[in-house]
Structures are given as structure tokens and as C-alpha cells.
Amino acid sequence: MSAHGHVDLGHTVAGWTGTAIALTGLGVLGVAVPAVSVTLAVVGGGILVVAGLTTWGLHLAGWGKPSGPRPEAEWSWRVRDHAARQGHPDCLGCRLAGRRPAAVPSGREPVGASPSSPVRTEPVANPATPA
């Protein structure tokens, strides 16, 4: 058990790689400020753009994670998400890439649904209004 409890924090290859590249870009920007170097600032900003694009590309390749909690078997950062080819529901990155899923991928529940609170499909009668 971790310090954060038994939860899925979303550690993924895409997340770790993007973070490492972004930290490098921020480091270059941090050196650019006291050095008063526009060139270093532009390079640092370029590295940040590369970090975003790399993270997005890895997410689309299946090394990211969909929104919401994942099954415990998929918590490891080494697990590839094979549903990424069809796109994730409510995922801005997938929508920008033109991936729009037809339905929730098999084995996953919609965000907010859980076995203890099933989704109702039939209308519920309002007891305050007479029938």
C-alpha cells in the first residue's frame, strides 16, 4: 500500500515521459531568466511543446490512460491500454485526434457508475405527483 492509499493515480508511460521532458524544458526556462537569454527561453518553450506532443502521441499509442478509475489489474504503468485505438469516452486528446468511441469499451464502466450504484434504465415515478 502506498502513502496515498489503495487508489489508481494514473502512473503511465505517457505521463512519466511527458513529465520528464517538461521538467527539462522548465529547467531551461529557469536558466533563461537569470541569464536574460531570449534564445534559452525560446528553446525551453519549444521543449515544453515537445513534451505536450510526446505525451499526446504516447496516449494515442495506448501508453496513457482513459479518464476515470481503471480496474486494479491495469494500475501498473507497464500496462498498455488497447482501447485507445477506438478513443476514450470524454477524452479531449482522443477527440482532437478524430477518435470518437461508439460506446464505452468492454470491461469498463462509465465514469460515476459502480457496481454498488447501478444505472437505472426505466423511468422512476415521482411520488409527489398523482398518477
N, C-alpha and C positions, 0 to 999 in steps of 0.2 A: 504494500500500500504506500502511496506517495504522500507527500505533505499536503496535497490538495484533496485527498480523499479518493474514493473509488469513482472517478469521473473520466470522461473522454475529453482531453484537452486539445485534440486535433493535431498532434505532432505528426507531420507528414514530410516527405522528401521535398515537396514544393515549398512548404513553409520554412523548413530549415535552410534550404538553398537560397531562397529569396531573402531571408533574414541575414544570412552571412554576406551576401552581395550588397544589400542595403547598408549594413554596418560599415562595410568598406567605403561605400560612397559617402556616408556621413562622416567617416574619419577624414576623407579627402576634403570635404567641405569644412570640417573643423580646422584643418591646417590652412585652408584658403583664407579664413577670416583674419587670423593674426598676421599672415603673410601678405595680406591685401593683394591677393592674386586672383584676377578675374579668370584667368586660364584654369587655375585649380578649381575654382568654383564651378565653371562650366563642365570640367571633367567629372567632378563629384556629382553634379546634377545628372550628367549622362549615365553615370554608374547607377544612380537611383532609377532611372528609366529602364535600364537593362535589368535591374532587379525585379521590377514590376512585370516586364515582358517575360522574363525567365520563369517567374512564379506562375504566371498565367499559362504559359506553354506547358509546364510540368503538370499543372492542374488538368488541362485538357488531355494530356497524355495518360492520365489516370493516377498520377502521383500526388494528387491533392485529396480533398475530402468534400463530400456534399455538405450542405447546410444541415444543422441539427445533429443530434446524437447518432452515433453509429453503434452497431452491435459490438459487444465486447471482443469478439474474435477478430475484429478489424481495427482495434485500438493501436496496434503496433505501427510504427512509422514505415516499416518494411512492406506493409500490405498494400497492394495496388488495387485501385478502385476500377473494376471492369465495367461499371455502369456509366463511366464518364463519356464513352463514345456517343451515347444517346443524349447526354446532357443531364444535369441535375435540376430538379424542380426548384424554382425560385432562386436560381444562381445567375447573378449578373454576368459573370465570366463566361458561362455557357451560352447565355443569350447573345452576348456580344460576338461569340464565335458562330452564331447561327444554329446552335444545338438547342432544340426545344423538345423535351420529352413528351410523349403522348400521355403517359401515366406515371405513377410512382413506380420506380424499379422494383422488381420482385425481391422479396426478403426485407424490404424497408417499409416503414410506416410513415405516413405524412407527419411533418413536424407538429407537435402538440398532441398527437394521438398516442395512446399507450394501451397495453392490454387491460389495465385497470379502468380505463375510461373509453369504452368502445364508441365509435362514431355511429350516431343514430341515422337511419335512412328513412324512417317513417315519420310523418308529422306528429307532433305532440299536441294533444288537446289542451286548450287553456281553460283551467278550472274556473276562472273568474267570469267567463262568458257562458251564457246558457246555450245548449246545443240546439 
